[in-house]
Amino acid sequence: MGAYGVEYRMNAPLTAAELAEVFRRSGMTRPVDDPARLQRMIDGADETVTAWDGGRLVGVARAVTDYAFCCCLSDLAVDPEYQGQGVGSRMVQLLRDKLGEEVSYVLLSAPGAVEFYPKIGFDRADKAFVIRRKR
Ligand SMILES: CC(C)(COP(=O)(O)OP(=O)(O)OC[C@H]1O[C@@H](n2cnc3c(N)ncnc32)[C@H](O)[C@@H]1OP(=O)(O)O)[C@@H](O)C(=O)NCCC(=O)NCCS
């Protein structure tokens, strides 16, 4: 299923304000009141998939990768009006199409999304470890 009229772009220009808005609307805990940090998040990502309805950002997925072995996925977020219409899974698929099968795709799920990732092909890892950010 595809959300009607939604277009997907790889590494399209994106502003901190647009990113903050989709984070806010999707309920993601992100530094939405710190545009400089959001800008660093945009600039530092290796791959950013965005979903657009006209000029409106309705979904985002960011990845940091070496293009050879590993890929850390972060910030998969879809505007609530567009959730459940295949936007999230399509963005992850586009990333997988680009990076291929040599890399592992690793992410930390938000509590509300733990049942989502198995539906789009992720295995639950039982040997994952994290040093959590302090702010
Ligand atoms: C989680 C999220 C990214 C999924 O994106 P989406 O566009 O709604 O997902 P899709 O429409 O591609 O869903 C694919 C499948 O997963 C299911 N699904 C979607 N969100 C789900 C969730 N939170 N829990 C369980 N299943 C979910 C869909 O019903 C669909 O199932 P189906 O194939 O049986 O119909 C999106 O709902 C979101 O932004 N949620 C709020 C923020 C968040 O938690 N982000 C994840 C951070 S790790």
The ligand as an ORCA input file, in Angstrom:
! r2SCAN-3c Opt
* xyz 0 1
  C       6.550      3.764     13.673
  C       6.300      4.543     12.385
  C       7.598      5.129     11.883
  C       5.736      3.568     11.336
  O       5.513      4.260     10.127
  P       4.158      4.032      9.316
  O       4.245      4.756      8.052
  O       3.021      4.337     10.220
  O       4.229      2.451      9.075
  P       3.701      1.614      7.817
  O       2.411      2.166      7.379
  O       4.781      1.482      6.820
  O       3.443      0.231      8.553
  C       3.885     -1.047      8.105
  C       3.171     -2.072      8.989
  O       3.488     -1.864     10.368
  C       2.315     -1.570     11.111
  N       2.635     -0.543     12.112
  C       2.859      0.775     11.891
  N       3.196      1.378     13.036
  C       3.169      0.419     13.996
  C       3.429      0.448     15.383
  N       3.794      1.570     16.025
  N       3.328     -0.727     16.071
  C       2.986     -1.867     15.430
  N       2.710     -1.938     14.104
  C       2.822     -0.807     13.397
  C       1.292     -1.112     10.101
  O      -0.009     -1.320     10.564
  C       1.655     -1.968      8.918
  O       1.164     -3.271      9.129
  P       0.523     -4.153      7.928
  O       1.642     -4.335      6.930
  O       0.118     -5.397      8.602
  O      -0.582     -3.323      7.374
  C       5.266      5.675     12.569
  O       4.042      5.122     12.979
  C       5.695      6.750     13.558
  O       6.309      7.743     13.161
  N       5.355      6.585     14.857
  C       5.647      7.587     15.866
  C       7.135      7.827     16.067
  C       7.909      6.562     16.347
  O       7.617      5.817     17.272
  N       8.928      6.306     15.519
  C       9.809      5.169     15.650
  C      11.048      5.590     16.352
  S      12.134      4.197     16.631
*
